[in-house]
Amino acid sequence: MGQDSHRVHSVIAALKRVREHVARNEDTDEWDPETYNRWVGMLEDVLSPDDARRMLISDEWLTNSEYLMNLDACIAFLDSEHPSTAHPTVHAVGEVIDADFSEPTKPRPSLWPARLSKIK
């Protein structure tokens, strides 16, 4: 994974943690998007200048649902622009499913004898 991809996936991970925090604190009426903008700002050297600038939130305060929508949209955009099997997949409802691709998939043991006899 290149340095740019590593940066993007680090920002995705950070935005997912911000999203978890916002979702846990749903009784908070308004959010300052400064944290979001700080993480997205780390992508200025990775994304095109237009994409990075458009992803920033210019509003001073966002409602809980507006903030979650912006976080979800940004994460989805970054995931689609920089896909990788090295990080977990997030479903639309925000549930993280851990996908571990570090071990290669092996066939069921019952198939080994049949395959070995075909090789000989």
Biopython code that builds the backbone (N, CA, C, O; Angstrom):
import numpy as np
from Bio.PDB.StructureBuilder import StructureBuilder

atoms = [
    (1, "MET", "N", (0.846, -1.165, 0.000)),
    (1, "MET", "CA", (0.000, 0.000, 0.000)),
    (1, "MET", "C", (0.891, 1.227, 0.000)),
    (1, "MET", "O", (1.800, 1.330, 0.824)),
    (2, "GLY", "N", (0.646, 2.164, -0.914)),
    (2, "GLY", "CA", (1.452, 3.365, -0.991)),
    (2, "GLY", "C", (1.166, 4.319, 0.153)),
    (2, "GLY", "O", (0.211, 4.148, 0.911)),
    (3, "GLN", "N", (2.015, 5.323, 0.257)),
    (3, "GLN", "CA", (1.871, 6.295, 1.336)),
    (3, "GLN", "C", (0.537, 7.036, 1.236)),
    (3, "GLN", "O", (-0.108, 7.290, 2.253)),
    (4, "ASP", "N", (0.121, 7.384, 0.010)),
    (4, "ASP", "CA", (-1.161, 8.068, -0.163)),
    (4, "ASP", "C", (-2.319, 7.193, 0.287)),
    (4, "ASP", "O", (-3.216, 7.664, 0.986)),
    (5, "SER", "N", (-2.309, 5.925, -0.108)),
    (5, "SER", "CA", (-3.375, 5.013, 0.307)),
    (5, "SER", "C", (-3.375, 4.825, 1.811)),
    (5, "SER", "O", (-4.431, 4.748, 2.438)),
    (6, "HIS", "N", (-2.192, 4.752, 2.379)),
    (6, "HIS", "CA", (-2.096, 4.615, 3.838)),
    (6, "HIS", "C", (-2.725, 5.833, 4.512)),
    (6, "HIS", "O", (-3.453, 5.692, 5.494)),
    (7, "ARG", "N", (-2.448, 7.023, 3.991)),
    (7, "ARG", "CA", (-3.016, 8.251, 4.557)),
    (7, "ARG", "C", (-4.536, 8.231, 4.461)),
    (7, "ARG", "O", (-5.227, 8.558, 5.426)),
    (8, "VAL", "N", (-5.061, 7.845, 3.289)),
    (8, "VAL", "CA", (-6.507, 7.798, 3.096)),
    (8, "VAL", "C", (-7.139, 6.824, 4.081)),
    (8, "VAL", "O", (-8.145, 7.149, 4.713)),
    (9, "HIS", "N", (-6.562, 5.639, 4.219)),
    (9, "HIS", "CA", (-7.147, 4.643, 5.123)),
    (9, "HIS", "C", (-7.015, 5.044, 6.583)),
    (9, "HIS", "O", (-7.848, 4.662, 7.405)),
    (10, "SER", "N", (-5.985, 5.805, 6.918)),
    (10, "SER", "CA", (-5.861, 6.332, 8.279)),
    (10, "SER", "C", (-6.954, 7.356, 8.557)),
    (10, "SER", "O", (-7.536, 7.373, 9.643)),
    (11, "VAL", "N", (-7.230, 8.201, 7.583)),
    (11, "VAL", "CA", (-8.300, 9.192, 7.736)),
    (11, "VAL", "C", (-9.659, 8.498, 7.804)),
    (11, "VAL", "O", (-10.512, 8.896, 8.596)),
    (12, "ILE", "N", (-9.871, 7.471, 6.987)),
    (12, "ILE", "CA", (-11.117, 6.706, 7.052)),
    (12, "ILE", "C", (-11.293, 6.131, 8.455)),
    (12, "ILE", "O", (-12.377, 6.226, 9.029)),
    (13, "ALA", "N", (-10.249, 5.541, 9.006)),
    (13, "ALA", "CA", (-10.326, 4.964, 10.351)),
    (13, "ALA", "C", (-10.666, 6.034, 11.383)),
    (13, "ALA", "O", (-11.485, 5.799, 12.271)),
    (14, "ALA", "N", (-10.047, 7.200, 11.275)),
    (14, "ALA", "CA", (-10.321, 8.295, 12.215)),
    (14, "ALA", "C", (-11.766, 8.769, 12.086)),
    (14, "ALA", "O", (-12.435, 8.995, 13.094)),
    (15, "LEU", "N", (-12.254, 8.923, 10.849)),
    (15, "LEU", "CA", (-13.631, 9.371, 10.647)),
    (15, "LEU", "C", (-14.635, 8.340, 11.158)),
    (15, "LEU", "O", (-15.713, 8.709, 11.622)),
    (16, "LYS", "N", (-14.300, 7.073, 11.080)),
    (16, "LYS", "CA", (-15.179, 6.032, 11.631)),
    (16, "LYS", "C", (-15.272, 6.163, 13.149)),
    (16, "LYS", "O", (-16.342, 5.962, 13.723)),
    (17, "ARG", "N", (-14.162, 6.499, 13.801)),
    (17, "ARG", "CA", (-14.197, 6.692, 15.262)),
    (17, "ARG", "C", (-15.008, 7.937, 15.616)),
    (17, "ARG", "O", (-15.746, 7.938, 16.601)),
    (18, "VAL", "N", (-14.873, 8.997, 14.817)),
    (18, "VAL", "CA", (-15.680, 10.202, 15.040)),
    (18, "VAL", "C", (-17.156, 9.843, 14.878)),
    (18, "VAL", "O", (-17.992, 10.269, 15.675)),
    (19, "ARG", "N", (-17.476, 9.057, 13.846)),
    (19, "ARG", "CA", (-18.849, 8.650, 13.613)),
    (19, "ARG", "C", (-19.403, 7.859, 14.788)),
    (19, "ARG", "O", (-20.534, 8.093, 15.214)),
    (20, "GLU", "N", (-18.620, 6.925, 15.316)),
    (20, "GLU", "CA", (-19.048, 6.136, 16.480)),
    (20, "GLU", "C", (-19.356, 7.047, 17.666)),
    (20, "GLU", "O", (-20.352, 6.854, 18.364)),
    (21, "HIS", "N", (-18.495, 8.041, 17.889)),
    (21, "HIS", "CA", (-18.697, 8.973, 19.002)),
    (21, "HIS", "C", (-19.989, 9.776, 18.809)),
    (21, "HIS", "O", (-20.771, 9.926, 19.748)),
    (22, "VAL", "N", (-20.208, 10.283, 17.616)),
    (22, "VAL", "CA", (-21.413, 11.068, 17.337)),
    (22, "VAL", "C", (-22.658, 10.191, 17.496)),
    (22, "VAL", "O", (-23.650, 10.630, 18.077)),
    (23, "ALA", "N", (-22.616, 8.968, 16.992)),
    (23, "ALA", "CA", (-23.762, 8.058, 17.092)),
    (23, "ALA", "C", (-24.067, 7.705, 18.548)),
    (23, "ALA", "O", (-25.234, 7.588, 18.924)),
    (24, "ARG", "N", (-23.022, 7.535, 19.375)),
    (24, "ARG", "CA", (-23.232, 7.225, 20.800)),
    (24, "ARG", "C", (-23.839, 8.403, 21.551)),
    (24, "ARG", "O", (-24.546, 8.207, 22.539)),
    (25, "ASN", "N", (-23.576, 9.606, 21.099)),
    (25, "ASN", "CA", (-24.056, 10.814, 21.773)),
    (25, "ASN", "C", (-25.185, 11.469, 20.985)),
    (25, "ASN", "O", (-25.150, 12.666, 20.698)),
    (26, "GLU", "N", (-26.181, 10.666, 20.642)),
    (26, "GLU", "CA", (-27.281, 11.158, 19.805)),
    (26, "GLU", "C", (-28.119, 12.236, 20.485)),
    (26, "GLU", "O", (-28.876, 12.938, 19.815)),
    (27, "ASP", "N", (-27.996, 12.377, 21.807)),
    (27, "ASP", "CA", (-28.765, 13.407, 22.497)),
    (27, "ASP", "C", (-28.114, 14.791, 22.372)),
    (27, "ASP", "O", (-28.700, 15.785, 22.801)),
    (28, "THR", "N", (-26.913, 14.865, 21.791)),
    (28, "THR", "CA", (-26.274, 16.157, 21.544)),
    (28, "THR", "C", (-26.968, 16.806, 20.355)),
    (28, "THR", "O", (-27.087, 16.202, 19.289)),
    (29, "ASP", "N", (-27.427, 18.047, 20.546)),
    (29, "ASP", "CA", (-28.215, 18.720, 19.507)),
    (29, "ASP", "C", (-27.388, 19.196, 18.323)),
    (29, "ASP", "O", (-27.803, 19.045, 17.174)),
    (30, "GLU", "N", (-26.207, 19.775, 18.598)),
    (30, "GLU", "CA", (-25.398, 20.345, 17.521)),
    (30, "GLU", "C", (-23.936, 19.958, 17.688)),
    (30, "GLU", "O", (-23.448, 19.757, 18.800)),
    (31, "TRP", "N", (-23.252, 19.859, 16.554)),
    (31, "TRP", "CA", (-21.842, 19.487, 16.535)),
    (31, "TRP", "C", (-21.040, 20.513, 15.747)),
    (31, "TRP", "O", (-21.494, 21.012, 14.718)),
    (32, "ASP", "N", (-19.862, 20.818, 16.233)),
    (32, "ASP", "CA", (-18.918, 21.669, 15.508)),
    (32, "ASP", "C", (-18.121, 20.743, 14.586)),
    (32, "ASP", "O", (-17.497, 19.801, 15.073)),
    (33, "PRO", "N", (-18.123, 20.980, 13.279)),
    (33, "PRO", "CA", (-17.448, 20.070, 12.347)),
    (33, "PRO", "C", (-15.921, 20.240, 12.310)),
    (33, "PRO", "O", (-15.276, 19.741, 11.388)),
    (34, "GLU", "N", (-15.344, 20.923, 13.279)),
    (34, "GLU", "CA", (-13.898, 21.159, 13.283)),
    (34, "GLU", "C", (-13.101, 19.852, 13.238)),
    (34, "GLU", "O", (-12.116, 19.764, 12.506)),
    (35, "THR", "N", (-13.507, 18.840, 14.006)),
    (35, "THR", "CA", (-12.789, 17.562, 14.011)),
    (35, "THR", "C", (-12.827, 16.911, 12.635)),
    (35, "THR", "O", (-11.807, 16.440, 12.132)),
    (36, "TYR", "N", (-14.010, 16.889, 12.032)),
    (36, "TYR", "CA", (-14.166, 16.344, 10.681)),
    (36, "TYR", "C", (-13.250, 17.079, 9.705)),
    (36, "TYR", "O", (-12.508, 16.448, 8.952)),
    (37, "ASN", "N", (-13.300, 18.404, 9.720)),
    (37, "ASN", "CA", (-12.493, 19.207, 8.796)),
    (37, "ASN", "C", (-10.996, 18.996, 9.010)),
    (37, "ASN", "O", (-10.223, 19.021, 8.053)),
    (38, "ARG", "N", (-10.585, 18.789, 10.256)),
    (38, "ARG", "CA", (-9.163, 18.558, 10.527)),
    (38, "ARG", "C", (-8.708, 17.252, 9.873)),
    (38, "ARG", "O", (-7.640, 17.206, 9.262)),
    (39, "TRP", "N", (-9.509, 16.196, 9.998)),
    (39, "TRP", "CA", (-9.130, 14.908, 9.381)),
    (39, "TRP", "C", (-9.171, 14.991, 7.861)),
    (39, "TRP", "O", (-8.248, 14.525, 7.192)),
    (40, "VAL", "N", (-10.214, 15.571, 7.316)),
    (40, "VAL", "CA", (-10.318, 15.707, 5.856)),
    (40, "VAL", "C", (-9.191, 16.591, 5.333)),
    (40, "VAL", "O", (-8.678, 16.358, 4.239)),
    (41, "GLY", "N", (-8.809, 17.590, 6.095)),
    (41, "GLY", "CA", (-7.712, 18.472, 5.700)),
    (41, "GLY", "C", (-6.391, 17.732, 5.526)),
    (41, "GLY", "O", (-5.507, 18.203, 4.811)),
    (42, "MET", "N", (-6.251, 16.583, 6.170)),
    (42, "MET", "CA", (-5.035, 15.782, 6.018)),
    (42, "MET", "C", (-4.936, 15.130, 4.642)),
    (42, "MET", "O", (-3.915, 14.530, 4.306)),
    (43, "LEU", "N", (-5.993, 15.248, 3.854)),
    (43, "LEU", "CA", (-6.020, 14.627, 2.529)),
    (43, "LEU", "C", (-5.699, 15.608, 1.406)),
    (43, "LEU", "O", (-5.736, 15.235, 0.233)),
    (44, "GLU", "N", (-5.384, 16.852, 1.747)),
    (44, "GLU", "CA", (-5.146, 17.871, 0.714)),
    (44, "GLU", "C", (-4.043, 17.473, -0.267)),
    (44, "GLU", "O", (-4.129, 17.798, -1.451)),
    (45, "ASP", "N", (-3.010, 16.775, 0.206)),
    (45, "ASP", "CA", (-1.919, 16.355, -0.678)),
    (45, "ASP", "C", (-2.210, 15.047, -1.398)),
    (45, "ASP", "O", (-1.467, 14.654, -2.297)),
    (46, "VAL", "N", (-3.295, 14.366, -1.007)),
    (46, "VAL", "CA", (-3.611, 13.053, -1.571)),
    (46, "VAL", "C", (-4.696, 13.154, -2.643)),
    (46, "VAL", "O", (-4.576, 12.568, -3.719)),
    (47, "LEU", "N", (-5.754, 13.902, -2.339)),
    (47, "LEU", "CA", (-6.869, 14.056, -3.271)),
    (47, "LEU", "C", (-6.628, 15.253, -4.177)),
    (47, "LEU", "O", (-5.712, 16.044, -3.952)),
    (48, "SER", "N", (-7.454, 15.374, -5.195)),
    (48, "SER", "CA", (-7.374, 16.578, -6.023)),
    (48, "SER", "C", (-7.781, 17.765, -5.154)),
    (48, "SER", "O", (-8.589, 17.604, -4.239)),
    (49, "PRO", "N", (-7.244, 18.941, -5.419)),
    (49, "PRO", "CA", (-7.604, 20.113, -4.605)),
    (49, "PRO", "C", (-9.108, 20.375, -4.563)),
    (49, "PRO", "O", (-9.643, 20.771, -3.529)),
    (50, "ASP", "N", (-9.792, 20.151, -5.696)),
    (50, "ASP", "CA", (-11.244, 20.362, -5.725)),
    (50, "ASP", "C", (-11.975, 19.379, -4.823)),
    (50, "ASP", "O", (-12.871, 19.774, -4.077)),
    (51, "ASP", "N", (-11.598, 18.080, -4.881)),
    (51, "ASP", "CA", (-12.242, 17.077, -4.033)),
    (51, "ASP", "C", (-12.018, 17.388, -2.558)),
    (51, "ASP", "O", (-12.959, 17.341, -1.765)),
    (52, "ALA", "N", (-10.791, 17.703, -2.189)),
    (52, "ALA", "CA", (-10.478, 17.984, -0.783)),
    (52, "ALA", "C", (-11.255, 19.204, -0.295)),
    (52, "ALA", "O", (-11.782, 19.196, 0.818)),
    (53, "ARG", "N", (-11.329, 20.228, -1.098)),
    (53, "ARG", "CA", (-12.027, 21.461, -0.710)),
    (53, "ARG", "C", (-13.534, 21.220, -0.603)),
    (53, "ARG", "O", (-14.180, 21.722, 0.316)),
    (54, "ARG", "N", (-14.088, 20.461, -1.533)),
    (54, "ARG", "CA", (-15.536, 20.188, -1.519)),
    (54, "ARG", "C", (-15.957, 19.313, -0.343)),
    (54, "ARG", "O", (-17.111, 19.363, 0.084)),
    (55, "MET", "N", (-15.050, 18.528, 0.173)),
    (55, "MET", "CA", (-15.386, 17.646, 1.291)),
    (55, "MET", "C", (-15.430, 18.381, 2.628)),
    (55, "MET", "O", (-16.002, 17.868, 3.590)),
    (56, "LEU", "N", (-14.847, 19.551, 2.704)),
    (56, "LEU", "CA", (-14.861, 20.314, 3.956)),
    (56, "LEU", "C", (-16.270, 20.823, 4.246)),
    (56, "LEU", "O", (-17.038, 21.107, 3.327)),
    (57, "ILE", "N", (-16.596, 20.934, 5.514)),
    (57, "ILE", "CA", (-17.909, 21.428, 5.935)),
    (57, "ILE", "C", (-17.758, 22.886, 6.332)),
    (57, "ILE", "O", (-16.976, 23.217, 7.223)),
    (58, "SER", "N", (-18.512, 23.762, 5.666)),
    (58, "SER", "CA", (-18.382, 25.195, 5.932)),
    (58, "SER", "C", (-19.337, 25.685, 7.023)),
    (58, "SER", "O", (-19.150, 26.775, 7.563)),
    (59, "ASP", "N", (-20.356, 24.890, 7.349)),
    (59, "ASP", "CA", (-21.293, 25.295, 8.402)),
    (59, "ASP", "C", (-20.585, 25.352, 9.749)),
    (59, "ASP", "O", (-19.659, 24.584, 10.008)),
    (60, "GLU", "N", (-21.028, 26.264, 10.597)),
    (60, "GLU", "CA", (-20.433, 26.355, 11.920)),
    (60, "GLU", "C", (-20.909, 25.229, 12.820)),
    (60, "GLU", "O", (-20.125, 24.686, 13.599)),
    (61, "TRP", "N", (-22.185, 24.870, 12.722)),
    (61, "TRP", "CA", (-22.743, 23.812, 13.559)),
    (61, "TRP", "C", (-23.634, 22.923, 12.720)),
    (61, "TRP", "O", (-24.298, 23.391, 11.795)),
    (62, "LEU", "N", (-23.650, 21.630, 13.044)),
    (62, "LEU", "CA", (-24.498, 20.665, 12.346)),
    (62, "LEU", "C", (-25.349, 19.921, 13.359)),
    (62, "LEU", "O", (-24.928, 19.691, 14.492)),
    (63, "THR", "N", (-26.558, 19.546, 12.934)),
    (63, "THR", "CA", (-27.363, 18.672, 13.790)),
    (63, "THR", "C", (-26.721, 17.291, 13.788)),
    (63, "THR", "O", (-25.866, 16.995, 12.954)),
    (64, "ASN", "N", (-27.135, 16.456, 14.719)),
    (64, "ASN", "CA", (-26.592, 15.104, 14.825)),
    (64, "ASN", "C", (-26.766, 14.344, 13.506)),
    (64, "ASN", "O", (-25.827, 13.714, 13.021)),
    (65, "SER", "N", (-27.972, 14.407, 12.929)),
    (65, "SER", "CA", (-28.216, 13.657, 11.684)),
    (65, "SER", "C", (-27.425, 14.237, 10.505)),
    (65, "SER", "O", (-26.960, 13.482, 9.652)),
    (66, "GLU", "N", (-27.266, 15.550, 10.444)),
    (66, "GLU", "CA", (-26.466, 16.157, 9.375)),
    (66, "GLU", "C", (-24.998, 15.741, 9.482)),
    (66, "GLU", "O", (-24.343, 15.456, 8.480)),
    (67, "TYR", "N", (-24.505, 15.712, 10.705)),
    (67, "TYR", "CA", (-23.097, 15.341, 10.919)),
    (67, "TYR", "C", (-22.868, 13.880, 10.538)),
    (67, "TYR", "O", (-21.890, 13.552, 9.865)),
    (68, "LEU", "N", (-23.778, 13.002, 10.973)),
    (68, "LEU", "CA", (-23.657, 11.583, 10.622)),
    (68, "LEU", "C", (-23.734, 11.388, 9.103)),
    (68, "LEU", "O", (-22.991, 10.583, 8.542)),
    (69, "MET", "N", (-24.629, 12.119, 8.445)),
    (69, "MET", "CA", (-24.758, 12.013, 6.991)),
    (69, "MET", "C", (-23.460, 12.430, 6.301)),
    (69, "MET", "O", (-23.014, 11.764, 5.367)),
    (70, "ASN", "N", (-22.854, 13.528, 6.757)),
    (70, "ASN", "CA", (-21.595, 13.981, 6.166)),
    (70, "ASN", "C", (-20.472, 12.984, 6.429)),
    (70, "ASN", "O", (-19.665, 12.719, 5.539)),
    (71, "LEU", "N", (-20.410, 12.434, 7.623)),
    (71, "LEU", "CA", (-19.390, 11.436, 7.941)),
    (71, "LEU", "C", (-19.566, 10.197, 7.064)),
    (71, "LEU", "O", (-18.598, 9.701, 6.488)),
    (72, "ASP", "N", (-20.799, 9.698, 6.962)),
    (72, "ASP", "CA", (-21.065, 8.509, 6.148)),
    (72, "ASP", "C", (-20.733, 8.748, 4.677)),
    (72, "ASP", "O", (-20.147, 7.888, 4.020)),
    (73, "ALA", "N", (-21.109, 9.917, 4.166)),
    (73, "ALA", "CA", (-20.834, 10.224, 2.759)),
    (73, "ALA", "C", (-19.335, 10.321, 2.500)),
    (73, "ALA", "O", (-18.850, 9.820, 1.486)),
    (74, "CYS", "N", (-18.610, 10.951, 3.394)),
    (74, "CYS", "CA", (-17.160, 11.089, 3.222)),
    (74, "CYS", "C", (-16.480, 9.720, 3.279)),
    (74, "CYS", "O", (-15.626, 9.415, 2.446)),
    (75, "ILE", "N", (-16.853, 8.907, 4.250)),
    (75, "ILE", "CA", (-16.270, 7.564, 4.382)),
    (75, "ILE", "C", (-16.576, 6.741, 3.130)),
    (75, "ILE", "O", (-15.695, 6.059, 2.607)),
    (76, "ALA", "N", (-17.819, 6.802, 2.647)),
    (76, "ALA", "CA", (-18.192, 6.046, 1.441)),
    (76, "ALA", "C", (-17.402, 6.521, 0.226)),
    (76, "ALA", "O", (-16.935, 5.708, -0.572)),
    (77, "PHE", "N", (-17.254, 7.833, 0.086)),
    (77, "PHE", "CA", (-16.486, 8.376, -1.033)),
    (77, "PHE", "C", (-15.038, 7.891, -0.983)),
    (77, "PHE", "O", (-14.499, 7.418, -1.983)),
    (78, "LEU", "N", (-14.421, 8.012, 0.179)),
    (78, "LEU", "CA", (-13.016, 7.598, 0.307)),
    (78, "LEU", "C", (-12.864, 6.100, 0.100)),
    (78, "LEU", "O", (-11.898, 5.655, -0.519)),
    (79, "ASP", "N", (-13.814, 5.315, 0.613)),
    (79, "ASP", "CA", (-13.774, 3.864, 0.411)),
    (79, "ASP", "C", (-13.888, 3.510, -1.067)),
    (79, "ASP", "O", (-13.205, 2.600, -1.536)),
    (80, "SER", "N", (-14.739, 4.213, -1.804)),
    (80, "SER", "CA", (-14.920, 3.879, -3.216)),
    (80, "SER", "C", (-13.763, 4.376, -4.073)),
    (80, "SER", "O", (-13.432, 3.755, -5.084)),
    (81, "GLU", "N", (-13.147, 5.481, -3.685)),
    (81, "GLU", "CA", (-12.016, 6.014, -4.436)),
    (81, "GLU", "C", (-10.713, 5.272, -4.141)),
    (81, "GLU", "O", (-9.832, 5.200, -4.998)),
    (82, "HIS", "N", (-10.592, 4.730, -2.952)),
    (82, "HIS", "CA", (-9.372, 4.041, -2.515)),
    (82, "HIS", "C", (-9.731, 2.717, -1.856)),
    (82, "HIS", "O", (-9.494, 2.549, -0.660)),
    (83, "PRO", "N", (-10.300, 1.764, -2.609)),
    (83, "PRO", "CA", (-10.704, 0.499, -2.005)),
    (83, "PRO", "C", (-9.491, -0.319, -1.558)),
    (83, "PRO", "O", (-8.412, -0.252, -2.147)),
    (84, "SER", "N", (-9.709, -1.077, -0.515)),
    (84, "SER", "CA", (-8.645, -1.937, 0.001)),
    (84, "SER", "C", (-9.265, -3.047, 0.826)),
    (84, "SER", "O", (-10.294, -2.846, 1.471)),
    (85, "THR", "N", (-8.648, -4.209, 0.808)),
    (85, "THR", "CA", (-9.102, -5.292, 1.670)),
    (85, "THR", "C", (-8.409, -5.223, 3.020)),
    (85, "THR", "O", (-8.628, -6.085, 3.871)),
    (86, "ALA", "N", (-7.587, -4.224, 3.228)),
    (86, "ALA", "CA", (-6.829, -4.121, 4.468)),
    (86, "ALA", "C", (-7.609, -3.477, 5.600)),
    (86, "ALA", "O", (-7.150, -3.501, 6.742)),
    (87, "HIS", "N", (-8.768, -2.906, 5.324)),
    (87, "HIS", "CA", (-9.544, -2.298, 6.395)),
    (87, "HIS", "C", (-10.952, -2.873, 6.397)),
    (87, "HIS", "O", (-11.419, -3.360, 5.367)),
    (88, "PRO", "N", (-11.646, -2.825, 7.548)),
    (88, "PRO", "CA", (-12.985, -3.403, 7.647)),
    (88, "PRO", "C", (-13.981, -2.701, 6.729)),
    (88, "PRO", "O", (-13.789, -1.550, 6.339)),
    (89, "THR", "N", (-15.033, -3.411, 6.399)),
    (89, "THR", "CA", (-16.107, -2.871, 5.580)),
    (89, "THR", "C", (-17.195, -2.321, 6.492)),
    (89, "THR", "O", (-17.528, -2.945, 7.500)),
    (90, "VAL", "N", (-17.752, -1.166, 6.154)),
    (90, "VAL", "CA", (-18.831, -0.579, 6.941)),
    (90, "VAL", "C", (-20.112, -0.662, 6.134)),
    (90, "VAL", "O", (-20.157, -0.249, 4.975)),
    (91, "HIS", "N", (-21.152, -1.197, 6.752)),
    (91, "HIS", "CA", (-22.453, -1.267, 6.103)),
    (91, "HIS", "C", (-23.176, 0.057, 6.265)),
    (91, "HIS", "O", (-22.763, 0.895, 7.066)),
    (92, "ALA", "N", (-24.234, 0.252, 5.526)),
    (92, "ALA", "CA", (-24.967, 1.524, 5.544)),
    (92, "ALA", "C", (-25.453, 1.887, 6.935)),
    (92, "ALA", "O", (-25.565, 3.071, 7.255)),
    (93, "VAL", "N", (-25.744, 0.898, 7.768)),
    (93, "VAL", "CA", (-26.237, 1.201, 9.114)),
    (93, "VAL", "C", (-25.098, 1.512, 10.069)),
    (93, "VAL", "O", (-25.339, 1.799, 11.242)),
    (94, "GLY", "N", (-23.857, 1.462, 9.589)),
    (94, "GLY", "CA", (-22.721, 1.815, 10.432)),
    (94, "GLY", "C", (-22.117, 0.647, 11.182)),
    (94, "GLY", "O", (-21.192, 0.841, 11.971)),
    (95, "GLU", "N", (-22.619, -0.571, 10.958)),
    (95, "GLU", "CA", (-22.083, -1.748, 11.631)),
    (95, "GLU", "C", (-20.772, -2.146, 10.959)),
    (95, "GLU", "O", (-20.725, -2.333, 9.743)),
    (96, "VAL", "N", (-19.719, -2.274, 11.744)),
    (96, "VAL", "CA", (-18.424, -2.640, 11.196)),
    (96, "VAL", "C", (-18.304, -4.154, 11.190)),
    (96, "VAL", "O", (-18.536, -4.812, 12.205)),
    (97, "ILE", "N", (-17.942, -4.694, 10.046)),
    (97, "ILE", "CA", (-17.687, -6.123, 9.921)),
    (97, "ILE", "C", (-16.203, -6.281, 9.671)),
    (97, "ILE", "O", (-15.680, -5.763, 8.684)),
    (98, "ASP", "N", (-15.526, -6.983, 10.542)),
    (98, "ASP", "CA", (-14.092, -7.142, 10.425)),
    (98, "ASP", "C", (-13.786, -8.191, 9.362)),
    (98, "ASP", "O", (-14.209, -9.341, 9.474)),
    (99, "ALA", "N", (-13.068, -7.798, 8.360)),
    (99, "ALA", "CA", (-12.690, -8.704, 7.275)),
    (99, "ALA", "C", (-11.194, -8.961, 7.364)),
    (99, "ALA", "O", (-10.391, -8.059, 7.128)),
    (100, "ASP", "N", (-10.819, -10.187, 7.703)),
    (100, "ASP", "CA", (-9.412, -10.527, 7.848)),
    (100, "ASP", "C", (-8.974, -11.326, 6.625)),
    (100, "ASP", "O", (-9.396, -12.468, 6.440)),
    (101, "PHE", "N", (-8.133, -10.727, 5.797)),
    (101, "PHE", "CA", (-7.657, -11.385, 4.595)),
    (101, "PHE", "C", (-6.184, -11.761, 4.708)),
    (101, "PHE", "O", (-5.520, -11.988, 3.696)),
    (102, "SER", "N", (-5.671, -11.826, 5.933)),
    (102, "SER", "CA", (-4.259, -12.117, 6.117)),
    (102, "SER", "C", (-3.932, -13.584, 5.832)),
    (102, "SER", "O", (-2.804, -13.896, 5.449)),
    (103, "GLU", "N", (-4.891, -14.483, 6.011)),
    (103, "GLU", "CA", (-4.677, -15.904, 5.762)),
    (103, "GLU", "C", (-5.338, -16.294, 4.442)),
    (103, "GLU", "O", (-6.496, -15.942, 4.212)),
    (104, "PRO", "N", (-4.630, -17.011, 3.571)),
    (104, "PRO", "CA", (-5.268, -17.454, 2.328)),
    (104, "PRO", "C", (-6.340, -18.502, 2.621)),
    (104, "PRO", "O", (-6.226, -19.269, 3.576)),
    (105, "THR", "N", (-7.368, -18.524, 1.801)),
    (105, "THR", "CA", (-8.437, -19.499, 1.961)),
    (105, "THR", "C", (-7.940, -20.862, 1.499)),
    (105, "THR", "O", (-7.310, -20.978, 0.448)),
    (106, "LYS", "N", (-8.223, -21.886, 2.284)),
    (106, "LYS", "CA", (-7.793, -23.249, 1.946)),
    (106, "LYS", "C", (-9.027, -24.096, 1.681)),
    (106, "LYS", "O", (-10.072, -23.868, 2.290)),
    (107, "PRO", "N", (-8.924, -25.075, 0.779)),
    (107, "PRO", "CA", (-10.065, -25.955, 0.532)),
    (107, "PRO", "C", (-10.336, -26.839, 1.744)),
    (107, "PRO", "O", (-9.470, -27.040, 2.595)),
    (108, "ARG", "N", (-11.557, -27.359, 1.799)),
    (108, "ARG", "CA", (-11.905, -28.261, 2.899)),
    (108, "ARG", "C", (-10.976, -29.468, 2.879)),
    (108, "ARG", "O", (-10.625, -29.944, 1.799)),
    (109, "PRO", "N", (-10.564, -29.980, 4.041)),
    (109, "PRO", "CA", (-9.646, -31.124, 4.096)),
    (109, "PRO", "C", (-10.152, -32.340, 3.331)),
    (109, "PRO", "O", (-9.341, -33.100, 2.802)),
    (110, "SER", "N", (-11.461, -32.549, 3.253)),
    (110, "SER", "CA", (-11.990, -33.727, 2.559)),
    (110, "SER", "C", (-11.689, -33.698, 1.068)),
    (110, "SER", "O", (-11.748, -34.744, 0.423)),
    (111, "LEU", "N", (-11.371, -32.549, 0.498)),
    (111, "LEU", "CA", (-11.076, -32.449, -0.923)),
    (111, "LEU", "C", (-9.611, -32.721, -1.246)),
    (111, "LEU", "O", (-9.277, -32.974, -2.404)),
    (112, "TRP", "N", (-8.749, -32.677, -0.268)),
    (112, "TRP", "CA", (-7.321, -32.845, -0.520)),
    (112, "TRP", "C", (-6.969, -34.186, -1.156)),
    (112, "TRP", "O", (-6.241, -34.187, -2.149)),
    (113, "PRO", "N", (-7.438, -35.328, -0.650)),
    (113, "PRO", "CA", (-7.057, -36.597, -1.271)),
    (113, "PRO", "C", (-7.446, -36.676, -2.756)),
    (113, "PRO", "O", (-6.669, -37.169, -3.573)),
    (114, "ALA", "N", (-8.642, -36.195, -3.102)),
    (114, "ALA", "CA", (-9.079, -36.256, -4.491)),
    (114, "ALA", "C", (-8.185, -35.373, -5.382)),
    (114, "ALA", "O", (-7.859, -35.764, -6.503)),
    (115, "ARG", "N", (-7.796, -34.214, -4.902)),
    (115, "ARG", "CA", (-6.948, -33.335, -5.691)),
    (115, "ARG", "C", (-5.541, -33.894, -5.814)),
    (115, "ARG", "O", (-4.925, -33.777, -6.874)),
    (116, "LEU", "N", (-5.032, -34.483, -4.781)),
    (116, "LEU", "CA", (-3.681, -35.048, -4.834)),
    (116, "LEU", "C", (-3.611, -36.206, -5.812)),
    (116, "LEU", "O", (-2.605, -36.364, -6.504)),
    (117, "SER", "N", (-4.671, -37.029, -5.888)),
    (117, "SER", "CA", (-4.647, -38.147, -6.822)),
    (117, "SER", "C", (-4.679, -37.670, -8.263)),
    (117, "SER", "O", (-4.166, -38.365, -9.140)),
    (118, "LYS", "N", (-5.262, -36.510, -8.540)),
    (118, "LYS", "CA", (-5.291, -35.973, -9.914)),
    (118, "LYS", "C", (-3.928, -35.413, -10.313)),
    (118, "LYS", "O", (-3.598, -35.378, -11.498)),
    (119, "ILE", "N", (-3.147, -34.982, -9.350)),
    (119, "ILE", "CA", (-1.836, -34.392, -9.650)),
    (119, "ILE", "C", (-0.841, -35.470, -10.035)),
    (119, "ILE", "O", (0.011, -35.234, -10.892)),
    (120, "LYS", "N", (-0.920, -36.626, -9.440)),
    (120, "LYS", "CA", (0.047, -37.699, -9.676)),
    (120, "LYS", "C", (-0.070, -38.286, -11.023)),
    (120, "LYS", "O", (0.679, -39.200, -11.366)),
]
sb = StructureBuilder()
sb.init_structure("model")
sb.init_model(0)
sb.init_chain("A")
sb.init_seg("    ")
for serial, (resi, resn, name, xyz) in enumerate(atoms, 1):
    if name == "N":
        sb.init_residue(resn, " ", resi, " ")
    sb.init_atom(name, np.array(xyz, "f"), 0.0, 1.0, " ", f" {name:<3s}", serial, name[0])
structure = sb.get_structure()
